Amino acid sequence: DEVAALDAERRQVALASGMCLDYDIVSLAIGGDLDAAHLGGVNAMLPIRPMETFLDRWSAIERAEPQRIAVVGGGAAGTELALAFASRPVRIGKAAKVSLIAGSAGLLAGHTQAV
């Protein structure tokens, strides 16, 4: 499925299929730098670039114990980030629902099937 819209105020990701995913934290792993400052609800968004900003906010997010995490971007970075969020219960004993949203090309497009 693909992201059709992001409603930062309501903390929802609308998918092209019509399904909506609620989130506490959304990570935008869509490649390149992303300036999310003009979007409402920016405190619940975690772009992975620039990396310094991501790292500064990562520990604060872990302390907040979000229950619903949406990762937008099905490339290598988005996939690794979703796996890191999903492994979080193993490390700190708190479970969160993690959704990984990839574009129409699918998960890890451009990578070999062995990946």
Order of alpha helices (4+ residues) and beta strands (2+ residues): beta-beta-beta-beta-alpha-beta-alpha-beta
